[in-house]
């Protein structure tokens, strides 16, 4: 039994695109996708309530010889 897939592919050039690209800053773009990121993690069962910043990282400086 083979699945029945109907896929339509449209090829457009950039000049044909009716929606202009957003003039948002990188920070604004991040804020646009952040809710989607939270939702994707929640769907995977990832607990995002805790900080992911490692607190056990240390820096050791050795004396020169």
N, C-alpha and C positions, 0 to 999 in steps of 0.2 A: 504494500500500500504506500503510495507516494503522496506527500503533502501537496495540496493545491495552493500555490503562492501566486498572487497577482500583484506585481510590483510595477509602479510607474516611475520612470526616471526622466527627469527634466534637466536639460543642460542649459544654463544661462551664463552670459558673460556679465562682468561686473557692471557694465553700462546699462544692462537690462534690469538690474536689481531695483525694485521699486522702494525698498526700505533703505534709507541712508544709514551708514554706520554711526554708531553713537559717538559723541564727542566727549564721553566721560573720561575722567582720570583713571589711572590704574586702581586707586583706592576705591573709587565709586564703582568700578566694575567688580571688584572683589565683594563689595557690599551687595551687589546685585545677585551674585551667585552663592553667597554665604548661606542663605536659608535653604537653598537646594542641596548644598553640601551637608548641612545638619540633617536634613530629611533622608538623604542617601545613607549616611552613617546609621541613623536610627533604623532604617529598613534592614540593614545588615546586622543589627543587634549590637553595635559598638556603643559602649558607654562613654559619652562625651562630656559627662558632668565633671570629670576630674581633669585637672591641668595636665597636659602632656609634657610640660617643661621638666626636664630631668634635674633634680635637685642634688644628685649625688656626684655631679661632675666637679672635679677639682683640677687645679693647675699647679704643676710642680716645676719649680725652677731650680736647676742644678748649678752649682758653682763652676765657673770656668777653670780649666786646668792650667 
